[in-house]
């Protein structure tokens, strides 16, 4: 949950900074952070559902929910990739000025946020 909150908070920072800087790179990374947040949220939901005991129509339980969560995340990633390609092609035709100093500062902060999120998630990777 802590990693999800951290990623979601930095996602907002990247969107604002990307718009201020005119940076497709920051906006693309913000979209990637959105997929990370969706994946973390779906993983939390799926793990909670998978822990439910079998009952009624769900005689085999909810173990497959984790697979559906992965599928949903893959679809979101594909949509984000298509959006990035579309906007990048438009920018090749009509380039915009980018404020590099904002991009650099936010990128460095992004490295720190991703490292902290990875450290938060690392212990769980050994259990699940």
N, C-alpha and C positions, 0 to 999 in steps of 0.2 A: 504494500500500500504506500509506503514511504517513497519508493522509486516511482510509482505512478504519479503521486502528487508532485514530486520534483520534476519529472519529465513534462507534466501538464503545465506547470508554472513556467518552465523555461520555453515551452512551446509558445506561450503568449508573448514572452520577451522577444522571441525570434520573429514572430509575425509583426509586431510593432516596429522592431529594428529593421526588418526587411522592407517594410513599406516606407519608413523614413529614409533608408539608404538607397532605395530603388534597386535592391539586390535580389535577383532571382535565386541566387545560391542560398541566401538566408531563408527565403520563402520556401524553397524546395526542401531545405533541411527542417523547417518548421512542419512541412507536410509529412516528412519522414518521422519527425517526433510525434506527430498525430498518430501515425500508424503504430509507433511504439507504445503510445498511451492506450490506444485501442487494444493492442495485443495484451498489454499488462492487465487492463480492465477485464478483457475477455478471459484471460488466464485465471484471474481471481474468481470470476463468476463460474467458469468451467470447473475449477478445482472444488469450489463449494458444492456445486451441483453433483459432481462425480462422487463426492463423499456421501451423498444421500443413499440410503438403503433401497433396494428394489421394492417396488410395491405396485399393486394394481396392474395397469397396462404396461408398466415399465418393469417387466419381470427380470430384465438383465441390468437394471439400474441406469445410471446416467453417465457411465464411463465414456461413451462416444461423444459427449458434449465437447470434450477437449479437441476432438478432431474437427467438429463443426466450427469451433472457435478459430482453429488454425486456418480453415477454409475461408472464413470471413476475413481474417487478417490478410490472407493472400489476395483476395478480391480488392480490398482497400488499397493494398500496395500496387496492384496493377492499375487501378484508377489514378492513384497519385502519380505513377510513372507516366501515364498517358497525358496527364495535365502538364507535367514538367516538360515533356517533349513538345507539346503544343505551344506553351508559353515561350520556350527556348527558340523554337522556329520563328515565332513572331518577333522575338528580340533580335534574331539574326537579320531580319528584314529591316527592322526599325530599332536600332540600338538605343539604350537609355544610359544616361550617366549614372554611375554608381559611386556612392560615398564610401570609399575603401576603409577609412578609419573606423567607421561604425561596424563594418563587416568584420574587420580584424578583432576588435574588442569582443564582439558577440561570439565570434568563432572560438576565441580563446576561452571565454566563459563556457561555451558549449562543450569543449573538451573536458573541462573540470566537472560539469554536470554529468556528462556521460560516464566519467570515471567513478564518480560517487554513486551513480545509479548501478553501475556494474558491481561495485563493492557491496552495495546493499543486496543485490540479487545473487551474488556468488555463493553464499551459504545455502541458499535454497536449491541451487543447481546440484548440490551433492545429495539432496534428500529426494528430489523428484526428477 
